[in-house]
């Protein structure tokens, strides 16, 4: 981590602490208030491979920051950490930094949705890679005869599909997507 990244991380942490203190001080609750740290840990893993990924702003666990894909000198892409404006939090769903009352974190899909048969009806479903019965395969929605349908695809040799990461990963990084694997 570079000096500037470390400095931005410290500043962001301080901003988050100040923001939480303000939120707790103005809370209309009469009882004890349990602080809720804005956390984007459940958001998709940042990548800069496809056109859509390059044009996506990516969440990091500290919601006072986000990452975006930037062009490298060699023509490739790399992630760059960016701060939100003071007093705002990054919302992956909204793709912008917002005031705290409008912030939404990324909720995990319940096992029954994650492990259900692949669906290709909505934009979100079409852009989701679905769990297969075999860990070395997955389903991806593809355009077939004018409509979207799930297509079974293999992972690269030596890798296993991770729903959480939305990509095939090395076995050391893999955890079962559905509790029964």
Residue pairs with C-beta under 8 A, 6 or more apart in sequence:
1 9
5 81
8 65
8 81
8 83
9 62
9 65
9 81
11 83
12 62
12 64
12 65
12 83
12 84
13 62
13 64
15 64
15 86
15 87
16 37
16 38
16 62
16 63
16 64
19 87
19 89
19 100
20 35
20 37
23 100
24 33
24 35
27 33
38 63
38 64
38 89
38 100
38 103
38 105
39 61
39 62
39 63
39 105
40 59
40 60
40 61
40 62
40 63
40 90
40 92
40 105
40 106
41 61
42 105
42 106
42 107
42 108
43 58
43 59
43 92
43 105
43 106
44 58
44 59
44 92
44 106
44 166
45 164
45 165
45 166
45 167
46 58
46 59
46 60
46 67
46 79
47 53
47 58
47 167
48 54
48 69
48 77
48 78
48 79
49 77
52 127
53 69
54 69
54 77
55 69
56 69
56 95
57 66
57 67
57 68
57 90
57 92
57 95
57 96
58 66
58 67
58 68
58 79
58 92
59 66
59 67
59 90
59 92
59 106
60 66
60 67
60 81
60 90
63 84
63 89
63 90
63 91
63 103
63 105
64 83
64 84
64 88
64 89
64 90
65 81
65 82
65 83
65 84
65 90
66 81
66 82
66 84
66 90
66 92
66 97
67 79
67 80
67 81
67 82
68 79
68 80
68 82
69 77
69 78
69 79
69 80
70 77
70 78
70 79
70 80
71 77
72 78
84 90
84 97
85 97
87 99
87 100
88 97
88 98
88 99
88 100
89 97
89 98
89 99
89 100
89 103
90 96
90 97
90 98
91 97
91 98
91 102
91 103
91 104
92 105
92 106
93 104
93 106
94 102
94 104
109 163
111 178
111 179
114 131
114 163
114 177
114 178
115 131
115 177
115 178
117 130
117 150
118 125
118 130
118 139
118 141
118 150
119 125
119 130
119 150
120 126
120 141
120 147
120 148
120 149
120 150
121 148
125 141
126 141
126 148
127 141
128 141
128 166
129 138
129 139
129 140
129 161
129 163
129 166
129 167
130 138
130 139
130 140
130 150
130 163
131 138
131 139
131 161
131 163
131 177
131 178
132 138
132 139
132 152
132 161
135 160
135 161
135 174
135 176
135 181
136 154
136 155
136 159
136 160
136 161
136 168
137 152
137 153
137 154
137 155
137 161
138 152
138 153
138 155
138 161
138 168
139 150
139 151
139 152
139 153
140 150
140 151
140 153
141 148
141 149
141 150
141 151
142 148
142 149
142 150
142 151
144 151
155 161
155 168
156 168
158 170
158 171
159 168
159 169
159 170
159 171
160 168
160 169
160 171
160 174
161 167
161 168
161 169
161 177
162 168
162 169
162 173
162 174
162 175
162 177
163 177
164 175
164 177
165 173
